[in-house]
Amino acid sequence: MTDIGEAISAALILVVGAGVLAIMAGADTSLVTNLMSSGITLIVYVGVFGIFALILLNIVQQI
């Protein structure tokens, strides 16, 4: 379980860091903000489904 948390944290840091660097480099702020929010939403959904999949696999293995 902690591996998923670390992967989610690393992905979130990567998305936010890339967005901040793009804004500092002079990219359009609204475009970068929309891309960052879409990326964060996608990462959260993937993390939630991954956690549910691990829980389901643990339940199936115990049966």
PDB file of N, H, CA, C and O in Angstrom:
ATOM      1  N   MET A   1       0.822  -1.197   0.000  1.00  0.00           N
ATOM      2  CA  MET A   1       0.000   0.000   0.000  1.00  0.00           C
ATOM      3  C   MET A   1       0.865   1.258   0.000  1.00  0.00           C
ATOM      4  O   MET A   1       0.509   2.245  -0.644  1.00  0.00           O
ATOM      5  N   THR A   2       1.976   1.241   0.700  1.00  0.00           N
ATOM      6  H   THR A   2       2.265   0.440   1.223  1.00  0.00           H
ATOM      7  CA  THR A   2       2.795   2.453   0.766  1.00  0.00           C
ATOM      8  C   THR A   2       3.448   2.746  -0.579  1.00  0.00           C
ATOM      9  O   THR A   2       3.754   3.900  -0.879  1.00  0.00           O
ATOM     10  N   ASP A   3       3.665   1.710  -1.393  1.00  0.00           N
ATOM     11  H   ASP A   3       3.417   0.773  -1.148  1.00  0.00           H
ATOM     12  CA  ASP A   3       4.238   1.954  -2.717  1.00  0.00           C
ATOM     13  C   ASP A   3       3.304   2.788  -3.575  1.00  0.00           C
ATOM     14  O   ASP A   3       3.752   3.660  -4.320  1.00  0.00           O
ATOM     15  N   ILE A   4       2.005   2.524  -3.476  1.00  0.00           N
ATOM     16  H   ILE A   4       1.641   1.816  -2.871  1.00  0.00           H
ATOM     17  CA  ILE A   4       1.037   3.305  -4.245  1.00  0.00           C
ATOM     18  C   ILE A   4       1.033   4.748  -3.762  1.00  0.00           C
ATOM     19  O   ILE A   4       0.989   5.677  -4.569  1.00  0.00           O
ATOM     20  N   GLY A   5       1.077   4.935  -2.456  1.00  0.00           N
ATOM     21  H   GLY A   5       1.112   4.181  -1.801  1.00  0.00           H
ATOM     22  CA  GLY A   5       1.108   6.295  -1.910  1.00  0.00           C
ATOM     23  C   GLY A   5       2.337   7.061  -2.353  1.00  0.00           C
ATOM     24  O   GLY A   5       2.252   8.247  -2.672  1.00  0.00           O
ATOM     25  N   GLU A   6       3.481   6.392  -2.376  1.00  0.00           N
ATOM     26  H   GLU A   6       3.551   5.428  -2.118  1.00  0.00           H
ATOM     27  CA  GLU A   6       4.704   7.053  -2.820  1.00  0.00           C
ATOM     28  C   GLU A   6       4.643   7.376  -4.306  1.00  0.00           C
ATOM     29  O   GLU A   6       5.109   8.435  -4.728  1.00  0.00           O
ATOM     30  N   ALA A   7       4.079   6.484  -5.099  1.00  0.00           N
ATOM     31  H   ALA A   7       3.701   5.624  -4.757  1.00  0.00           H
ATOM     32  CA  ALA A   7       3.963   6.739  -6.535  1.00  0.00           C
ATOM     33  C   ALA A   7       3.013   7.898  -6.814  1.00  0.00           C
ATOM     34  O   ALA A   7       3.279   8.731  -7.680  1.00  0.00           O
ATOM     35  N   ILE A   8       1.907   7.949  -6.077  1.00  0.00           N
ATOM     36  H   ILE A   8       1.691   7.273  -5.373  1.00  0.00           H
ATOM     37  CA  ILE A   8       0.951   9.048  -6.248  1.00  0.00           C
ATOM     38  C   ILE A   8       1.598  10.371  -5.844  1.00  0.00           C
ATOM     39  O   ILE A   8       1.450  11.377  -6.538  1.00  0.00           O
ATOM     40  N   SER A   9       2.304  10.367  -4.738  1.00  0.00           N
ATOM     41  H   SER A   9       2.424   9.550  -4.174  1.00  0.00           H
ATOM     42  CA  SER A   9       2.973  11.594  -4.294  1.00  0.00           C
ATOM     43  C   SER A   9       4.006  12.062  -5.303  1.00  0.00           C
ATOM     44  O   SER A   9       4.096  13.254  -5.596  1.00  0.00           O
ATOM     45  N   ALA A  10       4.791  11.125  -5.838  1.00  0.00           N
ATOM     46  H   ALA A  10       4.719  10.157  -5.600  1.00  0.00           H
ATOM     47  CA  ALA A  10       5.808  11.495  -6.823  1.00  0.00           C
ATOM     48  C   ALA A  10       5.169  12.044  -8.091  1.00  0.00           C
ATOM     49  O   ALA A  10       5.668  13.008  -8.671  1.00  0.00           O
ATOM     50  N   ALA A  11       4.070  11.438  -8.523  1.00  0.00           N
ATOM     51  H   ALA A  11       3.664  10.654  -8.052  1.00  0.00           H
ATOM     52  CA  ALA A  11       3.393  11.912  -9.732  1.00  0.00           C
ATOM     53  C   ALA A  11       2.799  13.300  -9.515  1.00  0.00           C
ATOM     54  O   ALA A  11       2.875  14.151 -10.401  1.00  0.00           O
ATOM     55  N   LEU A  12       2.213  13.531  -8.351  1.00  0.00           N
ATOM     56  H   LEU A  12       2.152  12.840  -7.632  1.00  0.00           H
ATOM     57  CA  LEU A  12       1.654  14.852  -8.059  1.00  0.00           C
ATOM     58  C   LEU A  12       2.742  15.920  -8.010  1.00  0.00           C
ATOM     59  O   LEU A  12       2.561  17.023  -8.525  1.00  0.00           O
ATOM     60  N   ILE A  13       3.863  15.590  -7.395  1.00  0.00           N
ATOM     61  H   ILE A  13       4.010  14.694  -6.977  1.00  0.00           H
ATOM     62  CA  ILE A  13       4.982  16.544  -7.337  1.00  0.00           C
ATOM     63  C   ILE A  13       5.498  16.834  -8.739  1.00  0.00           C
ATOM     64  O   ILE A  13       5.841  17.974  -9.053  1.00  0.00           O
ATOM     65  N   LEU A  14       5.556  15.802  -9.586  1.00  0.00           N
ATOM     66  H   LEU A  14       5.278  14.876  -9.330  1.00  0.00           H
ATOM     67  CA  LEU A  14       6.020  15.981 -10.951  1.00  0.00           C
ATOM     68  C   LEU A  14       5.087  16.891 -11.748  1.00  0.00           C
ATOM     69  O   LEU A  14       5.551  17.776 -12.467  1.00  0.00           O
ATOM     70  N   VAL A  15       3.782  16.681 -11.627  1.00  0.00           N
ATOM     71  H   VAL A  15       3.405  15.962 -11.043  1.00  0.00           H
ATOM     72  CA  VAL A  15       2.812  17.497 -12.365  1.00  0.00           C
ATOM     73  C   VAL A  15       2.860  18.947 -11.895  1.00  0.00           C
ATOM     74  O   VAL A  15       2.912  19.865 -12.714  1.00  0.00           O
ATOM     75  N   VAL A  16       2.843  19.153 -10.595  1.00  0.00           N
ATOM     76  H   VAL A  16       2.801  18.407  -9.930  1.00  0.00           H
ATOM     77  CA  VAL A  16       2.847  20.515 -10.064  1.00  0.00           C
ATOM     78  C   VAL A  16       4.178  21.204 -10.373  1.00  0.00           C
ATOM     79  O   VAL A  16       4.203  22.374 -10.753  1.00  0.00           O
ATOM     80  N   GLY A  17       5.268  20.482 -10.210  1.00  0.00           N
ATOM     81  H   GLY A  17       5.248  19.531  -9.902  1.00  0.00           H
ATOM     82  CA  GLY A  17       6.579  21.064 -10.514  1.00  0.00           C
ATOM     83  C   GLY A  17       6.715  21.439 -11.972  1.00  0.00           C
ATOM     84  O   GLY A  17       7.244  22.503 -12.293  1.00  0.00           O
ATOM     85  N   ALA A  18       6.243  20.570 -12.868  1.00  0.00           N
ATOM     86  H   ALA A  18       5.814  19.706 -12.607  1.00  0.00           H
ATOM     87  CA  ALA A  18       6.309  20.884 -14.296  1.00  0.00           C
ATOM     88  C   ALA A  18       5.436  22.089 -14.620  1.00  0.00           C
ATOM     89  O   ALA A  18       5.806  22.919 -15.450  1.00  0.00           O
ATOM     90  N   GLY A  19       4.278  22.190 -13.968  1.00  0.00           N
ATOM     91  H   GLY A  19       3.978  21.516 -13.293  1.00  0.00           H
ATOM     92  CA  GLY A  19       3.416  23.345 -14.187  1.00  0.00           C
ATOM     93  C   GLY A  19       4.055  24.634 -13.721  1.00  0.00           C
ATOM     94  O   GLY A  19       3.982  25.652 -14.409  1.00  0.00           O
ATOM     95  N   VAL A  20       4.672  24.599 -12.574  1.00  0.00           N
ATOM     96  H   VAL A  20       4.731  23.772 -12.015  1.00  0.00           H
ATOM     97  CA  VAL A  20       5.331  25.802 -12.054  1.00  0.00           C
ATOM     98  C   VAL A  20       6.488  26.212 -12.956  1.00  0.00           C
ATOM     99  O   VAL A  20       6.676  27.396 -13.233  1.00  0.00           O
ATOM    100  N   LEU A  21       7.266  25.228 -13.414  1.00  0.00           N
ATOM    101  H   LEU A  21       7.114  24.266 -13.188  1.00  0.00           H
ATOM    102  CA  LEU A  21       8.374  25.557 -14.313  1.00  0.00           C
ATOM    103  C   LEU A  21       7.872  26.119 -15.638  1.00  0.00           C
ATOM    104  O   LEU A  21       8.486  27.026 -16.200  1.00  0.00           O
ATOM    105  N   ALA A  22       6.754  25.584 -16.143  1.00  0.00           N
ATOM    106  H   ALA A  22       6.255  24.847 -15.687  1.00  0.00           H
ATOM    107  CA  ALA A  22       6.204  26.096 -17.394  1.00  0.00           C
ATOM    108  C   ALA A  22       5.719  27.530 -17.230  1.00  0.00           C
ATOM    109  O   ALA A  22       5.909  28.354 -18.125  1.00  0.00           O
ATOM    110  N   ILE A  23       5.097  27.833 -16.097  1.00  0.00           N
ATOM    111  H   ILE A  23       4.943  27.163 -15.370  1.00  0.00           H
ATOM    112  CA  ILE A  23       4.635  29.202 -15.853  1.00  0.00           C
ATOM    113  C   ILE A  23       5.831  30.142 -15.716  1.00  0.00           C
ATOM    114  O   ILE A  23       5.808  31.262 -16.226  1.00  0.00           O
ATOM    115  N   MET A  24       6.875  29.684 -15.024  1.00  0.00           N
ATOM    116  H   MET A  24       6.894  28.774 -14.609  1.00  0.00           H
ATOM    117  CA  MET A  24       8.072  30.513 -14.882  1.00  0.00           C
ATOM    118  C   MET A  24       8.766  30.738 -16.226  1.00  0.00           C
ATOM    119  O   MET A  24       9.411  31.766 -16.431  1.00  0.00           O
ATOM    120  N   ALA A  25       8.633  29.776 -17.138  1.00  0.00           N
ATOM    121  H   ALA A  25       8.110  28.941 -16.972  1.00  0.00           H
ATOM    122  CA  ALA A  25       9.266  29.904 -18.452  1.00  0.00           C
ATOM    123  C   ALA A  25       8.463  30.797 -19.384  1.00  0.00           C
ATOM    124  O   ALA A  25       8.929  31.118 -20.477  1.00  0.00           O
ATOM    125  N   GLY A  26       7.260  31.208 -18.973  1.00  0.00           N
ATOM    126  H   GLY A  26       6.882  30.947 -18.084  1.00  0.00           H
ATOM    127  CA  GLY A  26       6.497  32.147 -19.762  1.00  0.00           C
ATOM    128  C   GLY A  26       5.299  31.554 -20.479  1.00  0.00           C
ATOM    129  O   GLY A  26       4.740  32.203 -21.362  1.00  0.00           O
ATOM    130  N   ALA A  27       4.888  30.348 -20.133  1.00  0.00           N
ATOM    131  H   ALA A  27       5.343  29.820 -19.415  1.00  0.00           H
ATOM    132  CA  ALA A  27       3.726  29.736 -20.778  1.00  0.00           C
ATOM    133  C   ALA A  27       2.446  30.427 -20.306  1.00  0.00           C
ATOM    134  O   ALA A  27       2.436  31.128 -19.293  1.00  0.00           O
ATOM    135  N   ASP A  28       1.379  30.216 -21.055  1.00  0.00           N
ATOM    136  H   ASP A  28       1.387  29.647 -21.877  1.00  0.00           H
ATOM    137  CA  ASP A  28       0.078  30.798 -20.716  1.00  0.00           C
ATOM    138  C   ASP A  28      -0.415  30.217 -19.393  1.00  0.00           C
ATOM    139  O   ASP A  28      -0.537  29.000 -19.253  1.00  0.00           O
ATOM    140  N   THR A  29      -0.688  31.064 -18.448  1.00  0.00           N
ATOM    141  H   THR A  29      -0.589  32.052 -18.562  1.00  0.00           H
ATOM    142  CA  THR A  29      -1.023  30.626 -17.087  1.00  0.00           C
ATOM    143  C   THR A  29      -2.318  29.826 -17.038  1.00  0.00           C
ATOM    144  O   THR A  29      -2.387  28.804 -16.356  1.00  0.00           O
ATOM    145  N   SER A  30      -3.338  30.276 -17.748  1.00  0.00           N
ATOM    146  H   SER A  30      -3.283  31.107 -18.303  1.00  0.00           H
ATOM    147  CA  SER A  30      -4.623  29.567 -17.685  1.00  0.00           C
ATOM    148  C   SER A  30      -4.522  28.189 -18.322  1.00  0.00           C
ATOM    149  O   SER A  30      -5.124  27.235 -17.831  1.00  0.00           O
ATOM    150  N   LEU A  31      -3.772  28.077 -19.403  1.00  0.00           N
ATOM    151  H   LEU A  31      -3.282  28.852 -19.802  1.00  0.00           H
ATOM    152  CA  LEU A  31      -3.603  26.780 -20.059  1.00  0.00           C
ATOM    153  C   LEU A  31      -2.856  25.807 -19.151  1.00  0.00           C
ATOM    154  O   LEU A  31      -3.258  24.652 -19.011  1.00  0.00           O
ATOM    155  N   VAL A  32      -1.781  26.268 -18.542  1.00  0.00           N
ATOM    156  H   VAL A  32      -1.455  27.207 -18.655  1.00  0.00           H
ATOM    157  CA  VAL A  32      -0.993  25.408 -17.655  1.00  0.00           C
ATOM    158  C   VAL A  32      -1.813  25.009 -16.434  1.00  0.00           C
ATOM    159  O   VAL A  32      -1.735  23.865 -15.988  1.00  0.00           O
ATOM    160  N   THR A  33      -2.596  25.934 -15.888  1.00  0.00           N
ATOM    161  H   THR A  33      -2.659  26.864 -16.251  1.00  0.00           H
ATOM    162  CA  THR A  33      -3.422  25.617 -14.726  1.00  0.00           C
ATOM    163  C   THR A  33      -4.469  24.565 -15.070  1.00  0.00           C
ATOM    164  O   THR A  33      -4.716  23.657 -14.277  1.00  0.00           O
ATOM    165  N   ASN A  34      -5.088  24.677 -16.245  1.00  0.00           N
ATOM    166  H   ASN A  34      -4.887  25.414 -16.890  1.00  0.00           H
ATOM    167  CA  ASN A  34      -6.069  23.670 -16.658  1.00  0.00           C
ATOM    168  C   ASN A  34      -5.413  22.313 -16.859  1.00  0.00           C
ATOM    169  O   ASN A  34      -5.981  21.293 -16.469  1.00  0.00           O
ATOM    170  N   LEU A  35      -4.230  22.281 -17.459  1.00  0.00           N
ATOM    171  H   LEU A  35      -3.769  23.110 -17.775  1.00  0.00           H
ATOM    172  CA  LEU A  35      -3.528  21.017 -17.647  1.00  0.00           C
ATOM    173  C   LEU A  35      -3.116  20.395 -16.308  1.00  0.00           C
ATOM    174  O   LEU A  35      -3.194  19.180 -16.125  1.00  0.00           O
ATOM    175  N   MET A  36      -2.677  21.246 -15.379  1.00  0.00           N
ATOM    176  H   MET A  36      -2.613  22.233 -15.528  1.00  0.00           H
ATOM    177  CA  MET A  36      -2.297  20.741 -14.065  1.00  0.00           C
ATOM    178  C   MET A  36      -3.500  20.148 -13.337  1.00  0.00           C
ATOM    179  O   MET A  36      -3.392  19.081 -12.734  1.00  0.00           O
ATOM    180  N   SER A  37      -4.636  20.823 -13.387  1.00  0.00           N
ATOM    181  H   SER A  37      -4.724  21.691 -13.877  1.00  0.00           H
ATOM    182  CA  SER A  37      -5.814  20.303 -12.687  1.00  0.00           C
ATOM    183  C   SER A  37      -6.300  19.011 -13.331  1.00  0.00           C
ATOM    184  O   SER A  37      -6.749  18.105 -12.628  1.00  0.00           O
ATOM    185  N   SER A  38      -6.218  18.910 -14.650  1.00  0.00           N
ATOM    186  H   SER A  38      -5.854  19.646 -15.221  1.00  0.00           H
ATOM    187  CA  SER A  38      -6.597  17.662 -15.321  1.00  0.00           C
ATOM    188  C   SER A  38      -5.642  16.529 -14.938  1.00  0.00           C
ATOM    189  O   SER A  38      -6.074  15.402 -14.694  1.00  0.00           O
ATOM    190  N   GLY A  39      -4.362  16.830 -14.887  1.00  0.00           N
ATOM    191  H   GLY A  39      -4.011  17.745 -15.085  1.00  0.00           H
ATOM    192  CA  GLY A  39      -3.379  15.814 -14.510  1.00  0.00           C
ATOM    193  C   GLY A  39      -3.559  15.346 -13.077  1.00  0.00           C
ATOM    194  O   GLY A  39      -3.452  14.153 -12.793  1.00  0.00           O
ATOM    195  N   ILE A  40      -3.830  16.275 -12.176  1.00  0.00           N
ATOM    196  H   ILE A  40      -3.916  17.245 -12.407  1.00  0.00           H
ATOM    197  CA  ILE A  40      -4.035  15.920 -10.774  1.00  0.00           C
ATOM    198  C   ILE A  40      -5.287  15.069 -10.620  1.00  0.00           C
ATOM    199  O   ILE A  40      -5.291  14.098  -9.863  1.00  0.00           O
ATOM    200  N   THR A  41      -6.357  15.431 -11.338  1.00  0.00           N
ATOM    201  H   THR A  41      -6.354  16.220 -11.953  1.00  0.00           H
ATOM    202  CA  THR A  41      -7.588  14.649 -11.287  1.00  0.00           C
ATOM    203  C   THR A  41      -7.353  13.228 -11.781  1.00  0.00           C
ATOM    204  O   THR A  41      -7.827  12.268 -11.173  1.00  0.00           O
ATOM    205  N   LEU A  42      -6.624  13.094 -12.878  1.00  0.00           N
ATOM    206  H   LEU A  42      -6.239  13.874 -13.372  1.00  0.00           H
ATOM    207  CA  LEU A  42      -6.324  11.771 -13.424  1.00  0.00           C
ATOM    208  C   LEU A  42      -5.502  10.938 -12.444  1.00  0.00           C
ATOM    209  O   LEU A  42      -5.774   9.752 -12.260  1.00  0.00           O
ATOM    210  N   ILE A  43      -4.507  11.543 -11.820  1.00  0.00           N
ATOM    211  H   ILE A  43      -4.286  12.506 -11.970  1.00  0.00           H
ATOM    212  CA  ILE A  43      -3.660  10.821 -10.868  1.00  0.00           C
ATOM    213  C   ILE A  43      -4.480  10.348  -9.673  1.00  0.00           C
ATOM    214  O   ILE A  43      -4.302   9.223  -9.206  1.00  0.00           O
ATOM    215  N   VAL A  44      -5.373  11.193  -9.179  1.00  0.00           N
ATOM    216  H   VAL A  44      -5.518  12.106  -9.558  1.00  0.00           H
ATOM    217  CA  VAL A  44      -6.203  10.805  -8.031  1.00  0.00           C
ATOM    218  C   VAL A  44      -7.119   9.646  -8.395  1.00  0.00           C
ATOM    219  O   VAL A  44      -7.264   8.701  -7.620  1.00  0.00           O
ATOM    220  N   TYR A  45      -7.748   9.715  -9.589  1.00  0.00           N
ATOM    221  H   TYR A  45      -7.630  10.484 -10.218  1.00  0.00           H
ATOM    222  CA  TYR A  45      -8.630   8.618 -10.011  1.00  0.00           C
ATOM    223  C   TYR A  45      -7.858   7.305 -10.144  1.00  0.00           C
ATOM    224  O   TYR A  45      -8.321   6.262  -9.682  1.00  0.00           O
ATOM    225  N   VAL A  46      -6.698   7.355 -10.767  1.00  0.00           N
ATOM    226  H   VAL A  46      -6.322   8.202 -11.143  1.00  0.00           H
ATOM    227  CA  VAL A  46      -5.885   6.146 -10.935  1.00  0.00           C
ATOM    228  C   VAL A  46      -5.464   5.596  -9.574  1.00  0.00           C
ATOM    229  O   VAL A  46      -5.466   4.383  -9.366  1.00  0.00           O
ATOM    230  N   GLY A  47      -5.105   6.481  -8.654  1.00  0.00           N
ATOM    231  H   GLY A  47      -5.103   7.467  -8.824  1.00  0.00           H
ATOM    232  CA  GLY A  47      -4.716   6.028  -7.312  1.00  0.00           C
ATOM    233  C   GLY A  47      -5.856   5.365  -6.569  1.00  0.00           C
ATOM    234  O   GLY A  47      -5.666   4.329  -5.931  1.00  0.00           O
ATOM    235  N   VAL A  48      -7.042   5.953  -6.646  1.00  0.00           N
ATOM    236  H   VAL A  48      -7.196   6.794  -7.165  1.00  0.00           H
ATOM    237  CA  VAL A  48      -8.201   5.381  -5.952  1.00  0.00           C
ATOM    238  C   VAL A  48      -8.546   4.009  -6.529  1.00  0.00           C
ATOM    239  O   VAL A  48      -8.788   3.060  -5.784  1.00  0.00           O
ATOM    240  N   PHE A  49      -8.569   3.910  -7.865  1.00  0.00           N
ATOM    241  H   PHE A  49      -8.373   4.681  -8.470  1.00  0.00           H
ATOM    242  CA  PHE A  49      -8.873   2.614  -8.480  1.00  0.00           C
ATOM    243  C   PHE A  49      -7.789   1.584  -8.176  1.00  0.00           C
ATOM    244  O   PHE A  49      -8.087   0.402  -8.009  1.00  0.00           O
ATOM    245  N   GLY A  50      -6.529   2.025  -8.103  1.00  0.00           N
ATOM    246  H   GLY A  50      -6.286   2.985  -8.238  1.00  0.00           H
ATOM    247  CA  GLY A  50      -5.440   1.112  -7.757  1.00  0.00           C
ATOM    248  C   GLY A  50      -5.579   0.577  -6.343  1.00  0.00           C
ATOM    249  O   GLY A  50      -5.346  -0.608  -6.104  1.00  0.00           O
ATOM    250  N   ILE A  51      -5.954   1.427  -5.410  1.00  0.00           N
ATOM    251  H   ILE A  51      -6.144   2.390  -5.604  1.00  0.00           H
ATOM    252  CA  ILE A  51      -6.139   0.995  -4.024  1.00  0.00           C
ATOM    253  C   ILE A  51      -7.300   0.011  -3.926  1.00  0.00           C
ATOM    254  O   ILE A  51      -7.199  -1.006  -3.240  1.00  0.00           O
ATOM    255  N   PHE A  52      -8.424   0.318  -4.624  1.00  0.00           N
ATOM    256  H   PHE A  52      -8.506   1.144  -5.182  1.00  0.00           H
ATOM    257  CA  PHE A  52      -9.551  -0.617  -4.623  1.00  0.00           C
ATOM    258  C   PHE A  52      -9.177  -1.951  -5.241  1.00  0.00           C
ATOM    259  O   PHE A  52      -9.623  -3.000  -4.774  1.00  0.00           O
ATOM    260  N   ALA A  53      -8.357  -1.922  -6.293  1.00  0.00           N
ATOM    261  H   ALA A  53      -7.995  -1.070  -6.672  1.00  0.00           H
ATOM    262  CA  ALA A  53      -7.927  -3.173  -6.926  1.00  0.00           C
ATOM    263  C   ALA A  53      -7.068  -3.996  -5.969  1.00  0.00           C
ATOM    264  O   ALA A  53      -7.215  -5.217  -5.908  1.00  0.00           O
ATOM    265  N   LEU A  54      -6.184  -3.354  -5.230  1.00  0.00           N
ATOM    266  H   LEU A  54      -6.064  -2.362  -5.280  1.00  0.00           H
ATOM    267  CA  LEU A  54      -5.361  -4.088  -4.261  1.00  0.00           C
ATOM    268  C   LEU A  54      -6.204  -4.677  -3.141  1.00  0.00           C
ATOM    269  O   LEU A  54      -5.963  -5.803  -2.707  1.00  0.00           O
ATOM    270  N   ILE A  55      -7.180  -3.932  -2.675  1.00  0.00           N
ATOM    271  H   ILE A  55      -7.376  -3.016  -3.027  1.00  0.00           H
ATOM    272  CA  ILE A  55      -8.069  -4.437  -1.625  1.00  0.00           C
ATOM    273  C   ILE A  55      -8.849  -5.638  -2.139  1.00  0.00           C
ATOM    274  O   ILE A  55      -8.991  -6.638  -1.436  1.00  0.00           O
ATOM    275  N   LEU A  56      -9.357  -5.539  -3.369  1.00  0.00           N
ATOM    276  H   LEU A  56      -9.241  -4.726  -3.940  1.00  0.00           H
ATOM    277  CA  LEU A  56     -10.107  -6.644  -3.959  1.00  0.00           C
ATOM    278  C   LEU A  56      -9.220  -7.873  -4.143  1.00  0.00           C
ATOM    279  O   LEU A  56      -9.660  -8.995  -3.894  1.00  0.00           O
ATOM    280  N   LEU A  57      -7.981  -7.672  -4.574  1.00  0.00           N
ATOM    281  H   LEU A  57      -7.623  -6.760  -4.777  1.00  0.00           H
ATOM    282  CA  LEU A  57      -7.063  -8.808  -4.737  1.00  0.00           C
ATOM    283  C   LEU A  57      -6.766  -9.471  -3.394  1.00  0.00           C
ATOM    284  O   LEU A  57      -6.683 -10.696  -3.316  1.00  0.00           O
ATOM    285  N   ASN A  58      -6.605  -8.680  -2.342  1.00  0.00           N
ATOM    286  H   ASN A  58      -6.673  -7.684  -2.404  1.00  0.00           H
ATOM    287  CA  ASN A  58      -6.352  -9.254  -1.010  1.00  0.00           C
ATOM    288  C   ASN A  58      -7.546 -10.055  -0.526  1.00  0.00           C
ATOM    289  O   ASN A  58      -7.380 -11.109   0.088  1.00  0.00           O
ATOM    290  N   ILE A  59      -8.756  -9.562  -0.797  1.00  0.00           N
ATOM    291  H   ILE A  59      -8.891  -8.706  -1.296  1.00  0.00           H
ATOM    292  CA  ILE A  59      -9.957 -10.287  -0.388  1.00  0.00           C
ATOM    293  C   ILE A  59     -10.068 -11.604  -1.148  1.00  0.00           C
ATOM    294  O   ILE A  59     -10.391 -12.637  -0.562  1.00  0.00           O
ATOM    295  N   VAL A  60      -9.798 -11.567  -2.465  1.00  0.00           N
ATOM    296  H   VAL A  60      -9.536 -10.727  -2.941  1.00  0.00           H
ATOM    297  CA  VAL A  60      -9.896 -12.773  -3.275  1.00  0.00           C
ATOM    298  C   VAL A  60      -8.835 -13.803  -2.859  1.00  0.00           C
ATOM    299  O   VAL A  60      -9.116 -15.002  -2.847  1.00  0.00           O
ATOM    300  N   GLN A  61      -7.638 -13.355  -2.523  1.00  0.00           N
ATOM    301  H   GLN A  61      -7.410 -12.381  -2.532  1.00  0.00           H
ATOM    302  CA  GLN A  61      -6.595 -14.276  -2.104  1.00  0.00           C
ATOM    303  C   GLN A  61      -6.900 -14.956  -0.780  1.00  0.00           C
ATOM    304  O   GLN A  61      -6.452 -16.078  -0.542  1.00  0.00           O
ATOM    305  N   GLN A  62      -7.662 -14.284   0.090  1.00  0.00           N
ATOM    306  H   GLN A  62      -8.026 -13.373  -0.103  1.00  0.00           H
ATOM    307  CA  GLN A  62      -7.975 -14.856   1.393  1.00  0.00           C
ATOM    308  C   GLN A  62      -9.073 -15.913   1.307  1.00  0.00           C
ATOM    309  O   GLN A  62      -9.211 -16.737   2.211  1.00  0.00           O
ATOM    310  N   ILE A  63      -9.850 -15.895   0.234  1.00  0.00           N
ATOM    311  H   ILE A  63      -9.739 -15.226  -0.501  1.00  0.00           H
ATOM    312  CA  ILE A  63     -10.953 -16.859   0.101  1.00  0.00           C
ATOM    313  C   ILE A  63     -10.440 -18.221  -0.283  1.00  0.00           C
ATOM    314  O   ILE A  63     -11.227 -19.156  -0.439  1.00  0.00           O
TER     315      ILE A  63
END
